[in-house]
């Protein structure tokens, strides 16, 4: 995926030098680093620092506007500005998907479908306007705007589809890394065998998002949950440091600048071979779909629990209290949120209940690192009941009795 034979860049008085890096190994290394930061850094600010999903999204939308404006004002590829924009787009795309899922209760299957449709529309309009989707032709402001819009949607799509896969399969973070990694290898093989370079590039670009997100989860999750136990804060620092070191290297050497890559010549292919390789990609997609269907019917915990590495089937010994070892202040906070939610449910204010229950999810996720070591069994029981509450209230077809029952059960557990 280093070159493509698509339409050449425009050569007009308004044409700029290439605004994007050449597709070398360095490109994919730093792209995966950026996607991992997008997942871990968003979680760190939202949950660990307690900023909240909505405020974090507003902050990064403003930061995205500033960094994108900076990138658009440049007339050539500048590694620091370009990759800073990618990092911010990664975080923003993650946050937008999280808002749909966590705040608005949109099912991951629906958000994945919608983002895929939006991406298809972006590509269709881009092609109709410019007659090429090649990133080697990003030499005008209009093409660059199409490019960054496509990048933003691919991050949102990758986040939604990656979370959806976890929901379907219940895989642990370490295992979940293998699927996108394997699909990327399959795309590279297809490209080497003659698949369309532009198609291969965008397929790999989308797949790096769930790969980076799952990699970040694997490194940040506790060891007891199948992770490395580094935490989202340390994971973010490690990857931001790696990104900074790589950007400095690229800024000094400019090994990924377009003017230093032209002499290598394009990798050519034929239309017939490209058609054959489309069939190859279809087979790969069918195999991946079959694997997901198989994994989906295997016994595993619910999606929300699997993301945290817990099981909703955890039970307590007779007479044991789930909250006995937890600070009373934390438990009281959960009770207040649940009582407010129950009141809203009984009053028929479903939208208000959805908004209020998000406060419980945020507080619970923030307190996980503190509470779980105190009593793993109690934590798992409450976590499973919280999952049930979230599922009931965020259902696309909410039932007041089901919502009330789930909330009441959890309140009883907290009051035990």
GUTORRO-343215 format. One record per residue (C-alpha): residue in three letters; x, y, z. Coordinates in steps of 0.1 Angstrom, whole numbers, padded with zeros to 4 digits, always signed. Layout:
N
ALAXYZ
...
//
This chain:
416
UNK+0000+0000+0000
UNK+0028+0024-0008
UNK+0016+0036-0042
UNK-0014+0037-0064
UNK-0020+0042-0101
UNK-0051+0064-0095
UNK-0055+0099-0110
UNK-0025+0121-0106
UNK-0026+0151-0084
UNK-0040+0183-0098
UNK-0014+0206-0114
UNK-0029+0240-0112
UNK-0018+0273-0097
UNK-0038+0264-0066
UNK-0022+0230-0062
UNK-0002+0224-0030
UNK+0025+0200-0022
UNK+0012+0167-0008
UNK-0004+0173+0026
UNK-0002+0137+0038
UNK+0027+0113+0044
UNK+0037+0085+0021
UNK+0024+0051+0031
UNK+0055+0035+0045
UNK+0059+0012+0075
UNK+0063+0043+0097
UNK+0028+0054+0086
UNK+0012+0022+0100
UNK+0033+0021+0131
UNK+0023+0056+0142
UNK-0013+0052+0130
UNK-0017+0022+0154
UNK-0001+0043+0182
UNK-0025+0071+0175
UNK-0056+0048+0176
UNK-0045+0033+0209
UNK-0041+0068+0224
UNK-0076+0076+0211
UNK-0091+0049+0232
UNK-0070+0051+0264
UNK-0066+0089+0265
UNK-0104+0095+0261
UNK-0111+0070+0289
UNK-0085+0086+0311
UNK-0099+0121+0308
UNK-0135+0110+0309
UNK-0134+0084+0337
UNK-0102+0086+0356
UNK-0101+0124+0359
UNK-0139+0125+0362
UNK-0144+0152+0335
UNK-0174+0133+0321
UNK-0182+0122+0286
UNK-0202+0153+0275
UNK-0176+0178+0287
UNK-0147+0158+0273
UNK-0165+0156+0239
UNK-0170+0194+0239
UNK-0133+0200+0248
UNK-0120+0177+0221
UNK-0144+0191+0195
UNK-0129+0225+0201
UNK-0093+0211+0201
UNK-0102+0193+0168
UNK-0114+0225+0152
UNK-0082+0243+0161
UNK-0058+0215+0150
UNK-0077+0209+0118
UNK-0076+0246+0110
UNK-0038+0246+0116
UNK-0034+0216+0093
UNK-0055+0231+0065
UNK-0035+0264+0066
UNK-0003+0246+0058
UNK+0009+0242+0022
UNK+0029+0210+0027
UNK+0031+0179+0049
UNK+0044+0188+0084
UNK+0047+0156+0106
UNK+0040+0172+0139
UNK+0008+0190+0128
UNK-0005+0161+0107
UNK-0001+0134+0134
UNK-0014+0158+0161
UNK-0045+0161+0140
UNK-0048+0123+0137
UNK-0045+0119+0175
UNK-0072+0145+0181
UNK-0095+0130+0154
UNK-0089+0096+0170
UNK-0100+0108+0204
UNK-0130+0128+0190
UNK-0142+0098+0169
UNK-0141+0076+0200
UNK-0160+0101+0221
UNK-0187+0106+0195
UNK-0193+0068+0193
UNK-0193+0066+0232
UNK-0220+0093+0233
UNK-0242+0074+0210
UNK-0238+0042+0230
UNK-0235+0054+0266
UNK-0257+0085+0267
UNK-0282+0080+0239
UNK-0285+0042+0242
UNK-0280+0036+0205
UNK-0272-0001+0199
UNK-0237-0008+0186
UNK-0251-0028+0156
UNK-0271+0003+0145
UNK-0243+0028+0150
UNK-0219+0005+0131
UNK-0244+0003+0102
UNK-0250+0040+0102
UNK-0213+0049+0103
UNK-0206+0024+0075
UNK-0233+0040+0054
UNK-0220+0075+0062
UNK-0185+0065+0051
UNK-0198+0050+0019
UNK-0216+0083+0012
UNK-0184+0103+0019
UNK-0164+0081-0005
UNK-0192+0084-0031
UNK-0193+0122-0030
UNK-0155+0124-0028
UNK-0152+0102-0059
UNK-0179+0121-0078
UNK-0163+0154-0071
UNK-0126+0145-0076
UNK-0127+0112-0096
UNK-0101+0097-0072
UNK-0099+0085-0036
UNK-0061+0082-0036
UNK-0044+0099-0007
UNK-0015+0107-0030
UNK-0037+0133-0046
UNK-0043+0154-0015
UNK-0030+0186-0031
UNK-0061+0209-0028
UNK-0081+0221+0002
UNK-0113+0204-0011
UNK-0096+0170-0013
UNK-0081+0175+0021
UNK-0115+0183+0036
UNK-0129+0150+0021
UNK-0098+0132+0034
UNK-0102+0144+0070
UNK-0140+0138+0070
UNK-0133+0102+0058
UNK-0107+0098+0086
UNK-0131+0110+0113
UNK-0158+0086+0101
UNK-0134+0057+0099
UNK-0124+0063+0136
UNK-0160+0064+0146
UNK-0168+0033+0125
UNK-0138+0014+0139
UNK-0148+0022+0175
UNK-0184+0011+0170
UNK-0176-0021+0151
UNK-0148-0030+0175
UNK-0171-0026+0205
UNK-0198-0045+0187
UNK-0175-0074+0181
UNK-0167-0075+0218
UNK-0204-0074+0225
UNK-0211-0103+0202
UNK-0181-0125+0212
UNK-0174-0116+0249
UNK-0137-0120+0241
UNK-0111-0107+0265
UNK-0089-0077+0254
UNK-0059-0099+0246
UNK-0079-0123+0224
UNK-0098-0095+0207
UNK-0066-0080+0193
UNK-0061-0111+0171
UNK-0091-0106+0148
UNK-0083-0071+0135
UNK-0046-0080+0134
UNK-0054-0111+0113
UNK-0077-0091+0089
UNK-0050-0065+0084
UNK-0025-0092+0074
UNK-0051-0106+0050
UNK-0055-0071+0035
UNK-0017-0068+0031
UNK-0016-0102+0014
UNK-0044-0091-0010
UNK-0026-0059-0018
UNK+0006-0078-0025
UNK-0013-0101-0048
UNK-0027-0073-0069
UNK-0057-0058-0051
UNK-0066-0022-0057
UNK-0042-0001-0036
UNK-0068+0025-0027
UNK-0093-0001-0015
UNK-0066-0019+0004
UNK-0054+0012+0021
UNK-0089+0022+0034
UNK-0097-0013+0045
UNK-0065-0014+0065
UNK-0070+0021+0078
UNK-0104+0012+0092
UNK-0091-0021+0108
UNK-0063-0003+0126
UNK-0089+0014+0148
UNK-0103-0017+0165
UNK-0067-0031+0166
UNK-0054+0000+0184
UNK-0084+0002+0207
UNK-0082-0034+0218
UNK-0045-0031+0222
UNK-0051-0001+0246
UNK-0077-0021+0265
UNK-0053-0050+0268
UNK-0025-0029+0282
UNK-0048-0008+0305
UNK-0071-0035+0320
UNK-0061-0051+0353
UNK-0043-0085+0352
UNK-0073-0101+0367
UNK-0094-0090+0337
UNK-0069-0104+0311
UNK-0049-0072+0307
UNK-0014-0061+0315
UNK-0026-0039+0344
UNK-0008-0007+0333
UNK-0039+0015+0336
UNK-0053+0039+0310
UNK-0031+0068+0323
UNK+0002+0050+0320
UNK-0009+0035+0287
UNK-0017+0069+0273
UNK+0017+0083+0285
UNK+0036+0054+0269
UNK+0019+0057+0235
UNK+0021+0095+0235
UNK+0058+0093+0242
UNK+0062+0068+0214
UNK+0042+0090+0190
UNK+0063+0121+0199
UNK+0096+0102+0194
UNK+0084+0089+0160
UNK+0072+0123+0149
UNK+0106+0139+0159
UNK+0124+0112+0139
UNK+0101+0118+0108
UNK+0105+0155+0111
UNK+0143+0153+0111
UNK+0147+0126+0084
UNK+0115+0132+0063
UNK+0117+0096+0052
UNK+0079+0096+0047
UNK+0077+0129+0028
UNK+0063+0126-0008
UNK+0094+0143-0024
UNK+0116+0116-0009
UNK+0095+0087-0022
UNK+0088+0095-0059
UNK+0119+0077-0072
UNK+0107+0043-0061
UNK+0080+0042-0087
UNK+0044+0030-0085
UNK+0033-0005-0078
UNK+0012-0015-0108
UNK-0017-0039-0110
UNK-0044-0049-0136
UNK-0081-0045-0137
UNK-0086-0083-0140
UNK-0064-0090-0110
UNK-0082-0063-0090
UNK-0115-0080-0097
UNK-0102-0114-0086
UNK-0089-0098-0054
UNK-0123-0083-0046
UNK-0135-0119-0046
UNK-0106-0127-0022
UNK-0117-0099+0002
UNK-0153-0112+0000
UNK-0141-0146+0011
UNK-0120-0131+0040
UNK-0151-0111+0051
UNK-0173-0143+0050
UNK-0148-0162+0071
UNK-0146-0134+0096
UNK-0183-0132+0097
UNK-0186-0169+0103
UNK-0161-0167+0131
UNK-0181-0140+0148
UNK-0213-0160+0144
UNK-0196-0190+0160
UNK-0182-0169+0188
UNK-0215-0153+0194
UNK-0232-0186+0202
UNK-0205-0197+0226
UNK-0213-0192+0263
UNK-0200-0158+0275
UNK-0210-0130+0298
UNK-0229-0100+0285
UNK-0211-0073+0265
UNK-0209-0047+0292
UNK-0194-0072+0316
UNK-0171-0088+0291
UNK-0155-0054+0284
UNK-0145-0052+0320
UNK-0136-0089+0322
UNK-0163-0098+0347
UNK-0191-0123+0348
UNK-0227-0115+0355
UNK-0232-0150+0369
UNK-0212-0142+0400
UNK-0231-0150+0432
UNK-0225-0144+0470
UNK-0224-0169+0498
UNK-0255-0170+0520
UNK-0256-0140+0543
UNK-0227-0122+0525
UNK-0233-0085+0517
UNK-0220-0073+0483
UNK-0212-0039+0498
UNK-0197-0049+0531
UNK-0161-0040+0522
UNK-0169-0009+0501
UNK-0167+0027+0514
UNK-0201+0039+0525
UNK-0197+0072+0506
UNK-0194+0054+0473
UNK-0223+0032+0480
UNK-0245+0061+0491
UNK-0237+0079+0459
UNK-0249+0049+0438
UNK-0281+0047+0459
UNK-0289+0084+0452
UNK-0284+0080+0415
UNK-0305+0048+0414
UNK-0333+0063+0435
UNK-0334+0093+0411
UNK-0335+0070+0382
UNK-0363+0049+0397
UNK-0384+0081+0403
UNK-0379+0091+0367
UNK-0389+0057+0355
UNK-0421+0057+0376
UNK-0429+0092+0363
UNK-0426+0080+0327
UNK-0396+0102+0320
UNK-0375+0077+0301
UNK-0352+0102+0285
UNK-0344+0116+0320
UNK-0337+0081+0333
UNK-0313+0074+0305
UNK-0294+0106+0313
UNK-0294+0100+0350
UNK-0283+0064+0349
UNK-0252+0075+0329
UNK-0240+0091+0361
UNK-0240+0057+0378
UNK-0220+0041+0350
UNK-0194+0069+0351
UNK-0191+0067+0389
UNK-0189+0029+0389
UNK-0162+0028+0361
UNK-0142+0055+0379
UNK-0143+0035+0412
UNK-0135+0001+0397
UNK-0098+0003+0404
UNK-0105+0011+0441
UNK-0134-0012+0448
UNK-0126-0044+0429
UNK-0095-0052+0450
UNK-0115-0048+0482
UNK-0140-0075+0473
UNK-0139-0091+0439
UNK-0171-0112+0444
UNK-0191-0083+0457
UNK-0179-0061+0429
UNK-0188-0087+0402
UNK-0223-0091+0416
UNK-0230-0054+0416
UNK-0213-0050+0382
UNK-0236-0076+0367
UNK-0267-0060+0382
UNK-0256-0026+0369
UNK-0253-0042+0334
UNK-0289-0054+0337
UNK-0300-0019+0347
UNK-0282-0002+0318
UNK-0296-0028+0294
UNK-0331-0023+0306
UNK-0331+0015+0306
UNK-0312+0018+0273
UNK-0333-0007+0255
UNK-0347+0004+0221
UNK-0381-0008+0233
UNK-0380+0001+0270
UNK-0405-0016+0294
UNK-0412+0003+0326
UNK-0418-0028+0347
UNK-0385-0043+0335
UNK-0366-0011+0343
UNK-0382-0008+0377
UNK-0374-0044+0386
UNK-0337-0040+0376
UNK-0333-0008+0395
UNK-0351-0021+0426
UNK-0330-0053+0426
UNK-0298-0033+0425
UNK-0310-0010+0452
UNK-0318-0040+0474
UNK-0283-0053+0469
UNK-0267-0020+0478
UNK-0290-0018+0509
UNK-0282-0053+0520
//
